[in-house]
Amino acid sequence: MKLAKLSLAAIVAAGAMTTFASAAPLEEAIKGVDLSGMIRYRIDKTENGESRHRFSGPLTFTIPVADGLKTVLTVRYDDSDYAQMGGGTGESKKDLAISQAYFQYAAADYMLKVGKMQLATPWTENSFDGNFGNGAIAYYTGLDGWTFGAGGYANTNASLPNIGTLLSLPDADLARKNQNLYAAAAIGSAGP
């Protein structure tokens, strides 16, 4: 048996060549990727002659990873250009942020989402730059006519009321930001 010495650079180069040789073509790599979203253009004018030209919108990529497993990534872009009437100088502000990034696993009777997701509740803002939190949510539909769900979010950017505020009880706390949110539900139908 003969041993050969290789430098670290040679090992990295050999690994890169084997990875590149087995890489899938681009059209196969993006097969099944779904892109949805919108881009909007808006002009805001003020009384002092300043105008703001704004391009903004979310783009959501849904990428299949394996059978029943996919990842969802929402990128929000915001570009504001401020212009002054009469030859004044303008200012530009650009912002690129990830508003959602989560994994979703779905099987015949259950679904699980884990990551940063939009909070779709009656008490939160559900627009494209609305309220988000980090957490997990799960659904089970294995019993005929019933759906069970549970979820928990940490560090939400929403102003969530407590149960006393919702029921208008005395001494109810005002809504506070960065609260944790937990929920459980059973939805079903019974009878003829």
Secondary structure as UniProt FT lines:
FT   HELIX           8..21
FT   HELIX           26..29
FT   TURN            30..32
FT   STRAND          34..37
FT   STRAND          40..45
FT   TURN            47..48
FT   STRAND          50..66
FT   TURN            67..68
FT   STRAND          69..84
FT   TURN            85..87
FT   STRAND          91..106
FT   STRAND          110..118
FT   TURN            122..123
FT   TURN            128..129
FT   STRAND          132..140
FT   TURN            144..145
FT   STRAND          146..154
FT   HELIX           163..166
FT   TURN            167..168
FT   TURN            170..171
FT   STRAND          181..188
//
